Amino acid sequence: MGNGKATAFASALTLLLLCLALAHPALAGTETGEFCPTCPDWTDMDGWLAKKEAYEQEQQQKAQLEKEAITLTTQNAPPEQVQVPPESNPATGGISRVRTGNFAQALVSPQEVLSDDIVLDISPSATRYIEGAVNINYERFYAEGGRFRSVGEIAELLGQAGISRNDSLVIAGECLPCGGGPSPAVFSYWILKYLGQEKVRVLDGSIEDWAAAGLNTSNVSAMRPRTDYIPALRPELLATYDFVVNGGAQIVDARPPGDFSIGSIPGAINIPFENVVEDETVRAQEDLEKVFVGLDKARPVVVYTNVGVEASLVWFALTLSGYDARLYTWRDWLENQPKFGYELTEARAEPNPVRSGMATTITASFRERDSDAEEISSSGNSSSNEDVKLTVKGCVTCGFGSPESFANIDRSSGVARIGSSRQATQPEETAVQETESSLLCTALVIATDGSEVARTRLLQTSGYNYAGIWNANVDPGIYGVSILATVSGNSETFVDALEIEVTA
């Protein structure tokens, strides 16, 4: 019995091996005779591997030809007829947006970048680049001290990088210290459009999306032969102070609501730049129509943030949506206002030190500046087309570190703020009736890492004396206090007016 069972088992095993040997050659192809890249031919592995390599090369060539054909069709078709098929986005696990019309012409997916395109990476401190990309840190568009460079200086930067106005550019990169996202790339796009660059687009995604698409990256940026960049300015993309005041435009404040609530250009509406972005890319066209529902396409739109970088996102979305949009800066608006007529004489807190969880009273006293010593120019300081004044100390994206600018409190770096009393909220418990000519005060409590931990309204007690209560519900440590004062649409922030020690 034992020998019989062994013989039967051996016969069955032999029959199974024979079936597998006969079946394997068939697995190397499909029923239609096409090569199967996932079906190894165990009887001729070397031959199958050679066929697999040839098959993969053929598929890559087909994909490249299809991509170039789609791009060529997109470039030649009228904007209203352009349709970009959805593509898989492995980096986000979803499907990339379907871009049509102007959006398809200004935003390009990694798969749509052509070999003739020059990729301009504007990252300040990237460690990885798209292969072949040249790098110009977008912060170099600002001179020492934070003033925006002249057109001639920017043209020189582009020429040194080997970029001419006739090149086809794709802008990529981001400012990771500023929170990432597309604003620096879109701002660079605006600069190039202002200089007259016709063939320029923004990469619709990040370098992670590029790598996820199977495209090459490099640890270093590329070098190109020096050339001449000859600008052809488009001044209609930049709003001057006179245009803002007299141009009859709709004014959009693209800063966060907290900044807008303290102060803005009179008549401005608040559309925060975050509203036009989703998953760090520009939102779909149908979504933007809802964001801009309150705007009139028949009238020009001026959009601004502190220094214009983040406002460029809203400008970009407005322009692609069919609006006549222009970029402006809160900084330029402030520079054209009359000089602030008050100075801070004293700031203190009682008690100080204060125990964590307890309250302290912050007081601030002011006096009028000597008007004879202040010379106010009646002609203003509006920006020219070739030397745009965007003075900022610190982060050029959000204005962090500048006592003349608002910082973005949603980030860990924001600090000093300044505003206009015309949009300031008026608490019902205000001790003294306030008008546009009243001096309004706010205390900004800043942690050692630069983040804003509290904002307390100081109410007028008598004369130019103001007081407010801060509940120190924070960890023990030393906290700085800056005093923001506004009057009649003019403002000043007195940075580091005092320190408050919070104990355990």
C-alpha positions as CSV (number, residue, x, y, z in Angstrom):
1,M,0.0,0.0,0.0
2,G,2.8,2.4,0.8
3,N,4.6,1.8,-2.5
4,G,1.3,2.2,-4.4
5,K,0.5,5.6,-2.7
6,A,4.1,6.8,-3.5
7,T,3.7,5.8,-7.1
8,A,0.4,7.5,-7.5
9,F,1.7,10.7,-5.9
10,A,4.8,10.7,-8.2
11,S,2.5,10.3,-11.2
12,A,0.3,13.2,-10.2
13,L,3.3,15.5,-9.5
14,T,4.8,14.6,-12.9
15,L,1.5,15.4,-14.6
16,L,1.3,18.8,-12.8
17,L,4.8,19.8,-13.8
18,L,4.1,18.8,-17.4
19,C,1.0,21.0,-17.4
20,L,2.9,24.0,-16.0
21,A,5.7,23.6,-18.5
22,L,3.2,23.5,-21.3
23,A,1.3,26.5,-19.9
24,H,4.2,28.9,-19.2
25,P,5.0,29.8,-22.8
26,A,1.4,30.9,-23.2
27,L,1.7,33.2,-20.2
28,A,4.4,35.2,-22.0
29,G,1.8,36.7,-24.2
30,T,-1.9,37.4,-24.3
31,E,-4.7,35.8,-26.3
32,T,-4.2,38.4,-29.0
33,G,-0.5,37.7,-29.3
34,E,0.6,40.9,-27.5
35,F,3.5,40.8,-25.2
36,C,2.6,40.5,-21.5
37,P,5.1,42.4,-19.3
38,T,3.8,40.8,-16.1
39,C,3.9,37.1,-17.4
40,P,7.5,35.8,-17.2
41,D,8.5,33.0,-19.6
42,W,10.3,30.6,-17.3
43,T,11.5,28.5,-20.2
44,D,13.4,31.4,-21.8
45,M,13.9,34.0,-19.1
46,D,16.7,35.9,-20.9
47,G,14.6,36.2,-24.1
48,W,11.6,37.4,-22.1
49,L,13.6,40.1,-20.3
50,A,14.9,41.4,-23.6
51,K,11.4,41.6,-25.0
52,K,10.2,43.3,-21.8
53,E,12.8,46.0,-22.1
54,A,11.9,46.7,-25.7
55,Y,8.2,46.7,-24.8
56,E,8.7,49.3,-22.1
57,Q,10.8,51.6,-24.4
58,E,8.0,51.4,-27.0
59,Q,5.4,52.3,-24.4
60,Q,7.4,55.3,-23.2
61,Q,7.8,56.6,-26.8
62,K,4.0,56.2,-27.4
63,A,3.3,58.2,-24.2
64,Q,5.7,61.0,-25.2
65,L,4.1,61.3,-28.6
66,E,0.6,61.4,-27.1
67,K,1.7,64.1,-24.6
68,E,3.2,66.2,-27.4
69,A,0.2,65.8,-29.6
70,I,-2.1,66.9,-26.7
71,T,0.1,69.9,-26.0
72,L,0.3,70.9,-29.6
73,T,-3.5,70.7,-29.9
74,T,-3.9,72.8,-26.7
75,Q,-1.6,75.5,-27.9
76,N,-3.2,75.8,-31.4
77,A,-6.9,75.6,-30.2
78,P,-8.9,78.6,-29.2
79,P,-9.0,79.0,-25.3
80,E,-12.7,78.1,-25.1
81,Q,-12.0,74.8,-26.9
82,V,-9.1,73.6,-24.9
83,Q,-9.7,70.5,-22.9
84,V,-7.1,68.8,-20.7
85,P,-7.8,65.2,-19.8
86,P,-7.6,64.4,-16.0
87,E,-4.4,62.6,-14.9
88,S,-3.6,60.5,-11.9
89,N,-1.8,62.3,-9.2
90,P,0.1,59.7,-7.1
91,A,1.4,62.4,-4.7
92,T,-2.0,63.2,-3.4
93,G,-3.8,60.0,-4.2
94,G,-6.4,61.8,-6.2
95,I,-7.1,63.1,-9.7
96,S,-5.5,66.4,-10.9
97,R,-7.8,69.2,-11.9
98,V,-9.2,69.4,-15.4
99,R,-7.9,72.8,-16.6
100,T,-9.7,74.5,-19.5
101,G,-9.5,77.8,-21.4
102,N,-7.1,80.4,-19.9
103,F,-6.4,78.1,-16.9
104,A,-5.0,75.4,-19.3
105,Q,-2.8,77.9,-21.0
106,A,-1.3,79.3,-17.7
107,L,-1.0,76.1,-15.6
108,V,0.9,73.1,-16.8
109,S,1.0,69.6,-15.3
110,P,4.4,67.9,-15.0
111,Q,3.5,65.5,-17.8
112,E,2.8,68.5,-20.1
113,V,6.2,70.2,-19.8
114,L,8.0,69.9,-23.1
115,S,11.7,69.4,-23.8
116,D,11.9,72.9,-25.3
117,D,10.6,74.6,-22.1
118,I,13.0,76.2,-19.6
119,V,12.0,75.4,-16.1
120,L,12.7,78.4,-13.8
121,D,12.9,77.3,-10.1
122,I,12.4,80.3,-7.8
123,S,12.9,78.4,-4.5
124,P,15.1,80.3,-1.9
125,S,16.8,77.2,-0.5
126,A,15.9,74.1,-2.5
127,T,17.8,70.8,-2.1
128,R,16.3,69.2,-5.1
129,Y,15.4,70.5,-8.5
130,I,13.6,69.4,-11.6
131,E,16.3,68.1,-13.9
132,G,17.6,70.9,-16.1
133,A,15.9,73.7,-14.1
134,V,17.7,77.0,-13.6
135,N,17.3,78.7,-10.3
136,I,16.7,82.3,-9.4
137,N,15.7,82.8,-5.7
138,Y,12.6,85.0,-6.0
139,E,13.8,87.0,-3.0
140,R,16.6,88.4,-5.4
141,F,13.8,90.4,-7.0
142,Y,14.2,92.6,-3.9
143,A,17.2,94.7,-3.2
144,E,19.1,95.0,0.1
145,G,16.7,96.5,2.7
146,G,13.7,94.9,1.0
147,R,13.0,97.4,-1.8
148,F,11.8,95.9,-5.1
149,R,14.5,96.0,-7.7
150,S,14.1,98.1,-10.8
151,V,13.1,96.6,-14.2
152,G,16.7,96.9,-15.4
153,E,18.1,95.0,-12.5
154,I,15.5,92.2,-12.8
155,A,16.2,92.0,-16.5
156,E,19.9,91.6,-15.7
157,L,19.2,88.8,-13.3
158,L,17.2,86.9,-15.9
159,G,19.9,87.5,-18.5
160,Q,22.6,86.2,-16.2
161,A,20.5,83.0,-15.7
162,G,20.4,82.5,-19.5
163,I,16.7,83.5,-19.9
164,S,15.4,85.7,-22.7
165,R,12.0,87.2,-23.4
166,N,11.5,84.8,-26.3
167,D,12.0,81.6,-24.2
168,S,9.1,79.4,-23.2
169,L,9.2,79.3,-19.4
170,V,7.7,77.1,-16.7
171,I,7.8,78.5,-13.2
172,A,8.3,76.0,-10.4
173,G,9.4,76.0,-6.8
174,E,8.1,77.4,-3.5
175,C,9.1,79.2,-0.3
176,L,9.1,76.5,2.3
177,P,10.0,78.8,5.3
178,C,7.0,80.8,4.4
179,G,4.6,77.9,4.5
180,G,5.0,76.5,1.0
181,G,2.4,76.8,-1.7
182,P,2.4,78.5,-5.1
183,S,2.5,82.2,-4.2
184,P,6.2,82.8,-4.9
185,A,5.9,81.0,-8.2
186,V,2.8,82.9,-9.2
187,F,4.4,86.2,-8.1
188,S,7.4,85.4,-10.3
189,Y,4.9,84.7,-13.1
190,W,3.4,88.2,-12.5
191,I,6.9,89.8,-12.7
192,L,7.6,88.1,-16.0
193,K,4.2,89.0,-17.4
194,Y,4.9,92.6,-16.3
195,L,8.2,92.5,-18.1
196,G,6.4,91.3,-21.3
197,Q,7.2,87.6,-21.3
198,E,4.6,86.0,-23.5
199,K,5.4,82.3,-23.2
200,V,5.3,81.6,-19.4
201,R,3.3,79.1,-17.4
202,V,3.2,77.9,-13.8
203,L,3.8,74.3,-12.9
204,D,0.5,72.9,-11.6
205,G,2.0,70.9,-8.7
206,S,5.2,70.5,-6.7
207,I,8.5,68.7,-7.2
208,E,6.9,65.8,-5.4
209,D,4.2,65.6,-8.1
210,W,7.0,65.8,-10.7
211,A,8.9,62.9,-9.2
212,A,5.7,60.9,-8.6
213,A,5.1,61.2,-12.4
214,G,8.3,59.3,-13.0
215,L,10.3,62.4,-14.1
216,N,13.9,63.1,-13.3
217,T,15.2,65.4,-10.5
218,S,18.6,66.6,-9.6
219,N,20.5,67.8,-6.5
220,V,21.8,70.9,-8.4
221,S,20.3,73.5,-10.7
222,A,21.4,73.8,-14.3
223,M,23.5,76.6,-15.8
224,R,22.7,78.3,-19.1
225,P,24.8,80.6,-21.2
226,R,24.3,84.3,-20.4
227,T,22.0,86.2,-22.7
228,D,20.2,89.6,-22.9
229,Y,16.7,90.0,-21.5
230,I,15.0,92.9,-23.2
231,P,11.7,93.8,-21.4
232,A,8.6,95.2,-23.0
233,L,6.7,96.5,-20.0
234,R,3.0,96.0,-19.4
235,P,2.2,98.8,-16.9
236,E,-1.5,97.9,-16.9
237,L,-0.7,95.0,-14.6
238,L,0.5,97.3,-11.8
239,A,-1.7,99.7,-9.9
240,T,-0.3,103.0,-8.8
241,Y,-1.5,105.0,-5.8
242,D,-3.2,107.5,-8.1
243,F,-5.0,104.6,-9.9
244,V,-6.2,103.2,-6.6
245,V,-7.5,106.6,-5.4
246,N,-8.9,107.8,-8.7
247,G,-9.3,104.9,-11.0
248,G,-12.8,103.8,-10.0
249,A,-11.5,100.2,-9.4
250,Q,-12.9,97.5,-7.1
251,I,-10.3,97.1,-4.3
252,V,-9.6,93.6,-2.9
253,D,-7.7,93.1,0.3
254,A,-6.2,89.6,0.0
255,R,-4.8,89.4,3.5
256,P,-6.2,87.2,6.2
257,P,-9.4,88.5,7.9
258,G,-7.6,89.4,11.1
259,D,-5.3,91.8,9.2
260,F,-8.3,93.2,7.3
261,S,-10.3,93.8,10.4
262,I,-7.7,96.1,11.9
263,G,-7.3,98.2,8.8
264,S,-7.5,98.3,5.0
265,I,-7.8,100.7,2.1
266,P,-11.1,102.4,2.4
267,G,-13.8,100.7,0.4
268,A,-11.9,97.4,0.1
269,I,-13.5,94.0,0.3
270,N,-11.7,91.1,1.9
271,I,-11.0,88.0,-0.3
272,P,-8.2,86.2,1.6
273,F,-5.6,84.6,-0.7
274,E,-6.2,81.2,0.9
275,N,-9.7,81.3,-0.7
276,V,-8.2,80.8,-4.2
277,V,-6.0,77.9,-3.2
278,E,-6.7,74.3,-2.4
279,D,-4.1,71.6,-1.7
280,E,-1.4,74.2,-2.5
281,T,-2.6,74.7,-6.0
282,V,-5.1,77.2,-7.6
283,R,-8.7,76.1,-7.2
284,A,-10.9,74.9,-10.1
285,Q,-12.4,77.6,-12.3
286,E,-16.0,76.8,-11.2
287,D,-14.9,77.2,-7.5
288,L,-13.4,80.6,-8.2
289,E,-16.6,81.8,-9.8
290,K,-18.2,81.5,-6.4
291,V,-15.3,83.2,-4.6
292,F,-15.5,86.2,-7.0
293,V,-19.3,86.3,-7.1
294,G,-19.4,89.9,-5.6
295,L,-17.1,91.4,-8.2
296,D,-18.1,93.1,-11.5
297,K,-16.2,92.0,-14.6
298,A,-17.0,95.3,-16.3
299,R,-14.8,97.2,-13.8
300,P,-11.1,96.9,-13.1
301,V,-10.0,95.1,-9.9
302,V,-7.0,96.1,-7.7
303,V,-5.8,93.4,-5.4
304,Y,-3.2,93.8,-2.6
305,T,-1.4,92.3,0.3
306,N,1.5,93.6,2.4
307,V,4.1,93.4,-0.3
308,G,2.1,91.8,-3.2
309,V,3.5,88.3,-3.2
310,E,0.4,86.5,-1.8
311,A,-1.9,89.0,-3.6
312,S,-0.5,87.7,-6.9
313,L,-2.4,84.5,-6.3
314,V,-5.7,86.4,-6.3
315,W,-4.5,88.5,-9.2
316,F,-3.7,85.3,-11.1
317,A,-7.1,83.7,-10.4
318,L,-8.9,86.9,-11.3
319,T,-7.0,87.3,-14.6
320,L,-7.6,83.8,-15.7
321,S,-11.3,84.2,-14.7
322,G,-11.6,87.1,-17.2
323,Y,-11.2,90.1,-14.9
324,D,-9.0,93.2,-15.6
325,A,-6.9,92.8,-12.5
326,R,-3.9,94.8,-11.2
327,L,-1.4,94.1,-8.4
328,Y,-0.9,96.6,-5.6
329,T,0.7,96.6,-2.1
330,W,-0.5,97.7,1.3
331,R,3.1,99.0,1.8
332,D,2.7,101.5,-1.0
333,W,-0.6,102.7,0.3
334,L,0.9,103.4,3.7
335,E,3.9,105.2,2.2
336,N,1.5,107.6,0.5
337,Q,-0.4,108.4,3.7
338,P,0.3,111.5,5.9
339,K,3.0,110.9,8.5
340,F,1.6,109.6,11.8
341,G,1.0,112.5,14.1
342,Y,1.5,110.8,17.5
343,E,4.3,109.2,19.4
344,L,4.2,106.7,22.3
345,T,5.5,108.2,25.5
346,E,4.9,105.3,27.9
347,A,3.8,101.7,27.9
348,R,3.5,99.5,31.0
349,A,1.7,96.5,32.5
350,E,0.4,96.1,36.1
351,P,1.1,93.7,37.6
352,N,4.4,92.7,35.9
353,P,5.4,89.9,36.5
354,V,2.0,88.3,36.3
355,R,1.1,84.7,37.2
356,S,0.1,82.4,34.4
357,G,-3.7,82.4,34.1
358,M,-4.1,85.8,35.8
359,A,-4.9,89.2,34.3
360,T,-2.6,92.2,33.9
361,T,-3.6,95.7,32.7
362,I,-1.7,97.2,29.8
363,T,-1.6,100.9,29.5
364,A,-0.2,103.2,26.8
365,S,0.2,107.0,26.7
366,F,0.7,109.2,23.6
367,R,1.4,112.8,22.7
368,E,1.1,114.7,19.5
369,R,4.2,115.1,17.5
370,D,5.5,118.6,16.7
371,S,3.7,119.4,13.4
372,D,6.4,122.0,12.5
373,A,9.0,119.3,12.4
374,E,7.0,117.1,10.1
375,E,7.2,117.9,6.4
376,I,4.4,116.1,4.5
377,S,4.7,116.0,0.8
378,S,1.4,116.9,-1.0
379,S,2.6,115.2,-4.2
380,G,2.7,111.7,-2.6
381,N,5.1,108.9,-3.3
382,S,3.2,106.8,-5.9
383,S,5.1,104.0,-7.5
384,S,6.6,104.4,-11.0
385,N,6.6,101.6,-13.6
386,E,10.4,101.0,-13.3
387,D,11.0,101.4,-9.5
388,V,8.2,99.8,-7.5
389,K,8.5,100.7,-3.8
390,L,7.9,97.6,-1.8
391,T,10.1,98.2,1.2
392,V,9.9,95.3,3.7
393,K,12.1,94.1,6.5
394,G,12.2,90.3,6.9
395,C,10.2,87.7,4.9
396,V,9.4,89.2,1.5
397,T,6.3,87.0,1.1
398,C,4.3,88.0,4.2
399,G,6.2,91.1,5.5
400,F,7.2,89.4,8.8
401,G,9.6,91.4,10.8
402,S,8.5,94.8,9.4
403,P,6.9,97.3,11.9
404,E,5.2,98.8,8.8
405,S,3.5,95.6,7.6
406,F,1.1,93.0,8.8
407,A,2.5,89.5,9.3
408,N,0.4,86.4,8.7
409,I,-0.6,85.2,12.2
410,D,-1.6,81.8,10.8
411,R,2.1,81.1,10.5
412,S,4.5,80.6,13.3
413,S,6.6,83.6,12.2
414,G,4.1,86.5,12.1
415,V,4.7,89.5,14.4
416,A,4.3,93.2,13.8
417,R,1.1,94.6,12.3
418,I,-0.2,98.0,11.2
419,G,-3.6,99.0,9.9
420,S,-6.2,101.6,9.1
421,S,-8.9,102.6,11.6
422,R,-11.5,102.9,8.8
423,Q,-12.1,99.1,9.0
424,A,-11.4,98.6,12.6
425,T,-14.1,96.9,14.6
426,Q,-15.8,99.0,17.3
427,P,-16.6,97.1,20.5
428,E,-19.9,98.1,22.2
429,E,-18.1,98.6,25.5
430,T,-15.8,101.4,24.3
431,A,-15.5,103.8,27.2
432,V,-15.2,106.9,25.0
433,Q,-17.3,107.4,21.8
434,E,-14.9,106.9,18.9
435,T,-15.0,108.5,15.5
436,E,-12.7,108.4,12.4
437,S,-10.6,111.1,14.0
438,S,-10.2,109.1,17.3
439,L,-6.9,107.5,18.2
440,L,-7.5,103.7,18.4
441,C,-5.0,101.4,20.2
442,T,-4.4,97.7,20.2
443,A,-1.7,95.7,22.1
444,L,-0.1,92.8,20.3
445,V,1.4,90.2,22.7
446,I,4.3,88.3,21.0
447,A,6.0,85.1,22.1
448,T,9.8,84.7,21.9
449,D,9.4,82.7,18.7
450,G,7.8,85.7,17.0
451,S,4.2,84.3,17.0
452,E,1.3,86.4,18.1
453,V,-0.4,84.9,21.2
454,A,-2.9,87.6,21.9
455,R,-4.4,90.9,20.8
456,T,-6.0,93.2,23.3
457,R,-8.0,96.4,22.5
458,L,-6.9,99.4,24.6
459,L,-9.7,101.8,25.5
460,Q,-9.4,105.5,26.0
461,T,-9.4,106.4,29.7
462,S,-8.5,110.1,29.5
463,G,-6.7,112.4,27.0
464,Y,-4.2,110.2,25.1
465,N,-4.1,107.5,27.8
466,Y,-5.4,104.0,26.9
467,A,-5.8,100.8,28.9
468,G,-6.8,97.2,28.4
469,I,-6.7,93.8,30.2
470,W,-4.7,90.8,29.0
471,N,-5.5,87.4,30.6
472,A,-2.1,85.7,30.6
473,N,-3.4,82.2,29.7
474,V,0.0,81.3,28.4
475,D,3.1,79.3,29.5
476,P,5.6,81.0,31.8
477,G,8.1,83.2,29.9
478,I,9.0,86.6,28.6
479,Y,6.5,88.1,26.2
480,G,7.0,91.3,24.1
481,V,4.2,93.8,23.5
482,S,3.9,96.0,20.5
483,I,1.3,98.9,20.4
484,L,-0.7,99.5,17.2
485,A,-2.2,103.0,17.0
486,T,-4.5,104.2,14.2
487,V,-6.2,107.5,13.5
488,S,-8.0,108.9,10.5
489,G,-6.8,106.1,8.2
490,N,-3.2,106.5,9.3
491,S,-1.3,104.1,11.5
492,E,1.9,103.2,13.2
493,T,3.1,100.2,15.2
494,F,5.4,100.8,18.1
495,V,7.4,97.6,18.2
496,D,8.6,96.1,21.5
497,A,7.0,98.8,23.6
498,L,7.4,96.7,26.7
499,E,8.0,93.2,28.0
500,I,5.8,91.2,30.3
501,E,7.1,88.3,32.4
502,V,4.7,85.5,33.0
503,T,5.5,83.3,36.0
504,A,4.4,79.8,37.0
